[in-house]
Amino acid sequence: MPSQKKKTPPSLAKKAVQTVSKKAPIASKSAKSVKQVAVRATKQAAANHTPPETLQAQPGADVKKTAPKVNVKVQAKVNGIQLLQLTAKGQKTNDPALKAYQSSKGSMDFSELLDTLCVAQRDPSLQKSSLWGLLTPDFTKRTGLTGQELLSVIGSNPGYGLYYASAHPELEALYHNPWRSPEVTHPEFVALSRRFLKAAGLSDVPVDAISHSSLFATGHLMVGSPAFWEKYIGFVETVFRHVQKNMSPADQEKLFHEPPIPGRMSYLALIVARLLSVFLMLNNSNFRAFKIPLPEQEKAMNTHLRFLREMKDLGLQKKSKWHLAAWVNYRGLYLAHVMGKAWVLKHIQPITPTELHAAVPIAEVHNPYITSMPTFQA
């Protein structure tokens, strides 16, 4: 790893306060349909990035607060749920609703969390739970939820095989897909991710496609049924078996052995966190998922960010290149205003309407921040 210090790109948060308050209308005109591209998995069917800081909401912005409230009536519905929190050896969790779970390697890296998940998935006691999840030590800091509030949300919305969330909703508004945002802090991340997916036997279309907001997920929050974990862990293990067999030695060295820049996540951890978005696009993802609202994070969404997210989702729902092209232009103007034209030219992928491809979940997802969910067949 080179010893030279790299300049960190300017933070989105530091310039977001310059955001203008004018509201941009969303057009209703539709045009040619967008090509739907299915992701093909390997035989067995082979969610934290280092995102820009959250953009601050404008004073007085109308943000609907849907903070989960603890309701004693739902307690009976959560009795079969186990929430584990990864802790260092000998440490206890500070949240009474979470149970401490120690990694054999003692690492807090997200890739190590995945290793621990693979072990925990085979724990007989967890197989008896209706739902279980393994959360990171900074779960509350990332999501703004306590363990009890998470249990309350799940208890109030029963019947799903997966509960997950996106701790950085501004990324849903500003980036094509979950694979694009790390490029700002991790050079060549997109190219490495493309080679990773191809080595795994998966399509690399998700790296270039415009993704629905339901495909943005934070790996720090996943609570699922034993059936979900069996499929998902099987998918991940198959992915890495193929990657270790097919990826070049140089890429494997960078991915598995190169230490991260201090204060940033490793390339491996960033890729692992995005595998859930690929899994949600697979044909065998025939389960129901619930995207948990995070009111504290939604407070950081100003009017423009909410419109941008809605416009992109609307374009995917209507299969409209016109709406998606409008999102590309609106997004460019917004970022040029808050970050500067030079930053946009350096960090944002240029795209034309003829290159627009859509990425949507095959799994049925309930998303509280959209009015209707698109349904597409692969």
N, C-alpha and C positions, 0 to 999 in steps of 0.2 A: 504494500500500500504506500503511495507516495507520501513523503513527509511534509510537502508544502501545504500550507493552510489555504483552503478554498474560501472564497468570499461567499457569504450566505446571501441569497437573493433577498431583496427587501420584502418585509412581511406585508401581506395583504391587509392585516389588521391595522397596521400603523397608518395606512393611507385611506382606509375605508371611511374614515371620518370626513373625508372630503366629498363623499357621495352626494350628488345632487338629489333633491327631493321630488323632482318631477316624475309623474307616473307615466309609463309608456303603455299605450293601449295594446292589447293582444288582438291581432286580426283573426277573423273567423273564416276567411277564404281558404279553401283547400285546393290541392293540385294533384300531381301525379303521385301514385302510391310509392311507398318506400319498400325496398326489397327486404324481406325477412330472411335472416340467415340462421339456420339451426346449428348448434354446436354438437359435434359428434364425439362421443366418448369412446374410450378403450373398452375392452371386454367387460370388466367389472364395474365400469363407470367410475373411471377415474374422472374477515372477514375479517401491529397497528402501524398504519403508515405514519409518515412524518408530514402531516398536512400543514398548509399555511395556517396561521392563527386565524381564529374565526373573525369574520367581518362584523363590526359592531352595528347594531340597529340604530336607526335615526331616533333622536328623542321624540317621544310621542308616537312612535310607530305602533300601528294597531296589531298587536300580536295576541292571538287567542291562547290563553293559558289553560292547558288541559292537564294540569299536574295531577298525578294519581293520588287519590285519597285512601287512607287506610279504612277499610270497611269491615266490620266484624262479621257481616253476613257472608262475606266471600271466604272467610278463613277455612270453612269446611271443604271448600273446593281446592285448596292448596296443600292439603295434608299429604298428598302423594308426591310432592315436589321437593327435590333436594338441590340446594344452591351451594356449590362449593367455591371457595376462594383460594387461589394459589398463594401460598405463603412460604417464606424461607424456613429452613429447619429450626424448630424450637419456637417459632412465632405463632401467635394466635390472631384471629381476625377480630377487629373492633366492632364488627356489625353482628348483632345477635341473631340475625336472620340467615347469616352465612356460616358455613362450616369450613374450618381450615383444612386445606389439602396440600400436602407438601410434595414438591417435585424431587425425584431421586437425584437429579443433577443440580438442584438448587439454583437454577438460573431463572431470571424473570423475563427473558427474551420471549417474544411471541412464538418463535419457532420451537422453543422448549415447551411452551404451553401446549402446542400441538402434540408433541411427544407424550406429554402427560395425559392429554385427552385420549390418545390411543390406548394408554394403559388403563385409564379410568373407565373407558368404554367396556372393558372386559371385567369390571368389578361386579361380582354377583349381586351385591347389595344395591347397586344402581340399576340393575336390570329389573328390579322389583318396583322402581319408582315410575310414576306416570310420566314425569318430566324431570330432567336434571340438566345442570349446566355448570361449567367450570369457568369462573370469572377471574380476572387479573387483580392484583393488589390495588390498582388505581381505578377500579370499576366505578366507584361513586364519583371520583373526580372527573372521569371521562364522560359519564352519562348524566350526572346530576340526580341520580336515583339512589335511594338506600335499598338494602335487600328487602325490607318489608314493603316498600313501594313497588318494587318489581313483582313481588308475590301478589300484591293487590291488583296490579294491571293484568297479570296472567289469570288470576281468579275471576276477574270481571269479564274476561274475554276467553272463555274456555273453548276447547275443541280443536285447537291447532297443533300441528306436529312440530312446529318451530316458531320460536319467538326471538326476534333479533332487532337491531336498531342501527342507525347511522349517527355516530357522535359528532359528525361534522357536516351538517346539512348544506352548508354553503358550497361544498364540493359538488353536490347534486345539481346545483344551479350553474356552476362555472366551468365544469369540465365535461368533456365528451363522455367519459366513462371512468370507473374507479382506477383504471390502469394509468391514467394520464397525470394525475396530480403529483405523484412522487418524483416525476422528472425534474421538477423545480429544484429539489434538494439532492436528488440522486441521479447524476448524469448517466445517460445510456440505460436508464431503467426500462423504458418502453422497448428498446431493441432486445434487451436481455429477457424481458417477459415474453416477447414474441418467440424467441428461440426456446424458452422454457416450455411454452404451451405446445409448440411443434414437437419437441422431444417427448412430451407426455402423450402424444398421439391425439391432441385436441386441436380444434380450429383456433387460429390466432385472430379471427374476426373480432372478438370482444375488445382487443387492444385498439382497434381503429373505429369501431362502431359508436354511434350515439346511444347511450344506455338510458333506460327508464330509471327514475329515481329509486324504484324498488330493488334495483340491483346494487345500490350503494349500501354496504354493510360494514360495520365495525366488528372486527373479530373479538373484541373485548366483551361482547354481549351476545351469547347464543345459548338459548335454553331449548332443549328438544326432547322428544320422546325417544325411548330406546330404539325404536324402529328407524327414526331419523338418523340417530348417531351411527347405527349399524351401516346404513347406506353411505352417509357422508364420510365416515372414517375409512370405509372400504374404498371410496372414491379417491381420497387423499393418498392412501397407501399405494394404490395402483398408479396414481400420478407419479409418485416419487420412485417407484420401481422402474418405470419407463424412463424417467429423467436420468437416473443414475446409469442406466444402460445406454441411452442414446445421446445425451448432452456431451458436448466437447469437453475435454479435460480443462481447458482454460476457463470455460464458463462455470464448470463445477467448482473450480478453485475459487472463483469470485463469489459464487453463490454460497458454498458451504464452509469456506475456510477464511476468507478475507474478513478481518475485523471491521466493524462499522466505525464511521467517523464519530468521535466522542459527542454525545448528546443527540445522536440520530439512531434510527433503527437500521438494522442490517437489510441488505437486498432480499435475503431469504425471508425474513419476517414480513416484509412488505408484500412479497408475492403470496406467502401463505395466507395473509389476511384477505387476499382477493379471490381465493379459490371458492369461497361460498358463492360469489357472484356468478362464477362459471357453472357451479353445481346447480344453481337455480334455473339455468338455461337448458339443462339436459332433459332429454325426453323422458327419462325415468324419474324425474323430480315430480312425481304425481302426488304431492302432499299439500296440505294447507299451511300457509305461513302467516304470521302476524307481525307487522313492523311496528315496534313499540314507539309511541310518541315521546320525545324528550323535550319538554317545554323550556328548560333552561337553555338548551342549545338553539331552539327555535327563536328565542329572544334576540339572538345575534343576526337574524335574517331581516334585513331591511326590505323596503318595498320592492326594489329592483331585483333582489335575490329571489324573493318569493315569486315575482312575475317570471323571471328567467326559468326557474324550476317548473312552474306551471306551463310555460310555453313549450318547453322541451317535451314534457310528458304529453301535452296535448297533440304535438306533432306526431308522436309515436302512436297515440291512441287513434288518431285520424289517418295514420299512414300517409302523412302529408309532407312532401319535400318542401313545400312552400313554408309551412310553419317551422320546420327544422332550419331552413335557410334563414328565416327571420330570427330564430334563436341565435344562430351563429353571428349574425350582424349585430344584434342587440348586445350579446355577450362581449363582442369585440369593443364596441363603443363604451360599455360600462368599465371594462378593465383598462382601457386606454385612459379613461378619466381618473380612475383611482390609483393606477399603477404606472401609467405613462406608456407612450407608444413603443419605446425601446424595450420595455419589459415584455409587452405583448408579442413583439416580433421575435424575441428570444425564447419565450417559454410556451407560447400557445400555437398549437398545430394549425397551419392554414388548411382550409377545407372549402370545397366548392359543392354546390347542390348535386352535381353528377356523381360525387363520391360518397354521398350519404347512405349509410347502412344503419339498420335499427337493431338494437339488442334489447330483448324483453324477457322476463321470466316465463318459463313454462309452468312452474309451480303457481298455484293459486295464492296470491298475496293480498292480504287486507292491509291497505296503507291509509292511515287516518288523515294524511295531508293531501290526498287527491280525491276528487269527487267520484271518479269512475276508473276502473282498472281495465286496461286493454287485455283482450284475450286473443292469442294468436296460436295457430297450429304450426308445428315445425314442418 
